[in-house]
């Protein structure tokens, strides 16, 4: 999993500034419609067409619930979130 710099955006829940993203399936940069987790509050969001973060649609939320890659990345986000909290 490769981490890519992205323009600074804020989490839709905790408003933490996010400036990097990883793709759980490939090493490519994120694109519109891709899911992402905030590593501070672990909220799941999607990149909009303008690459700003947005809430998931109901259909996306249902897809995320059964997607094994989302589950794997959620575990990774949980781990990273705990590491961030230990540093602060």
N, C-alpha and C positions, 0 to 999 in steps of 0.2 A: 504494500500500500504506500503510494507516494503522496506526500503532502505538497499542495500547490498554494502559492500566495494568491490572494484574491483582493479586490478592492474592499476597503473596510466597510462592513455592514454591521447592523446591530441585531441581536436576538430579539424576536418578537415578544418574548416573555420577560426576560431579565435585563434586556438592553445592554448586555455585555458586548463589547466590540469584538468582532470576529474578523480575522484577516488571513486565515488559511483554511483550506478544505482538502479532504481526501476522498477518493472514490473507493468504495468498498469492493467493487467488482474488477476494476482495472486500474492502471496507473494514469488515466487521463484526467484532465482538469474537469471540474464540475460544469454542468450545462443546465439550461432551463429544464425544469421538471425533476431534476435530481433531488433526492432527499439529503438532508444534513442534520446533524445533531449539534446543539450548543454544548460545548464541553464544560460550561459553567453550571447550567441548570438541567442539562440533558433533554431539553425540549426538541422534538422532532419537527422539522420544517421542510420546505421545498424552495428551490430557487425558481423565481418567476422568470418570465421572458426577458425582463430587464436585469436579471441576475441579482435582484434584491430578494431578501427572504420573505416568504409568505406562509400563511397557515396552510395545512393540507386540506384538500377537498375531502368530502366524505368517502368518495371512491378511492382516493389515494390512501386515506387512513385505513380502509379495509384491506387494501393491497399490502400496506406496510405491516399489518398485523400478522400476515402469513408469509412474508418474505424472509427466507432464512438469512439473506445478506443483511437485512435491516436488524435482525436479531443479533447477528454476530457483531455488527458495528455498534449496536446499543451496549453490548458487553464491553467493548473497547472504550466507548464513551464513558461508561461507568467507571472503568479503571482510571482513565485519564482525569476525570472529574475528581476522583478521590486524591490523586496525586497533586492536582492544582490546589485543593483545599488544604492539604498538608503543608504546602509552601506558604500559605497566607495565614 
